[in-house]
Amino acid sequence: MEGTRRLPAAPSRLLAASTRPRAVATLAGCAILVAVLGVLFAHQTTADGFDRAVDAPLVTVFSGHSALADVFAFPGTTIPAVVLSAAMVVACLLTRRIDGAVLAAVAVPAAVGLNDALLKPWVHRSYLGQPAYPSGHTASVSALAATTIVLLLASPRPRRRLRTSILAVTYLLTVSVVVGVIGMPYHYFTDTVAGAAVGTGTVCALALLLDLIPAVRPSRTPAVPPARIPAVRPSRTPRRSAAS
């Protein structure tokens, strides 16, 4: 309509409207899983039957090959977490996704902090005398994987094959860490399940919170049309008749 300007489109969010209910459900599921397993395994110092059945083959395979187990677990350590998080922060800043940069910068520290400062002391499950539940290595790599998924879903630029390749790599790294920490042996299998839930749930919570922060939007006040000045028509002087 003449005299008004079009309202600007709302800025994109980390989570699309159709994705937010799934993120809420995932967050709730992760929280329930961590809480239930925490109650079941509180103050436990030995593996139960289920963990023993899952862990024993991996512990046997890596017996005498602790260096190989370290290689498998390496993606869940500090250096890869810092490097990969920094890479995602830079990529988001280059594409002007400030919310994505904040998510990438905060996800791993938040997940590991929640894991080590709150959950491990609360559950106090130990493996060879060390706090084990949940797995901090798995929480770290799962937070990286979940952050990658959120950023890929929020960005229309990567092609489908590229997205699939990146997701495959993140899943493989997560599985690698799980295998490594069990084979070292540092953790029970259920520790890694809880660690994955902590990392994933933390990213879902952060993405939902960041989407609640009001974005800077252009004014929606309609533009005031400029006053129109009527055109001045030249006056027509009546012609005098010849008789006059």
Number of C-alpha atoms within 10 A of each C-alpha: 5 5 9 11 13 9 11 10 8 10 9 13 18 22 20 13 9 8 12 16 12 13 20 15 13 17 21 14 14 23 17 13 15 22 14 13 17 23 11 10 19 17 16 16 16 15 18 12 9 11 15 14 12 14 20 13 13 18 21 11 11 19 14 11 13 15 12 15 24 19 13 21 25 20 23 26 16 14 11 15 20 14 11 16 23 15 15 21 21 17 15 20 15 11 11 11 20 13 21 27 22 17 26 29 20 18 26 25 17 19 27 25 15 17 24 18 10 11 21 21 15 15 21 19 23 21 17 11 9 13 20 26 33 31 31 28 28 33 34 31 34 32 33 29 24 23 28 23 16 21 21 19 16 16 16 9 10 12 11 10 9 12 16 12 11 17 17 13 13 19 14 13 22 27 17 20 28 26 23 29 28 25 27 21 19 18 28 27 23 24 27 27 20 26 30 29 26 31 32 27 27 27 30 28 16 19 24 18 10 18 16 10 9 7 13 8 10 11 9 10 9 11 11 9 10 7 6 6 6 6 6 6 6 6 6 6 6 6 6 7 6 5 4 4
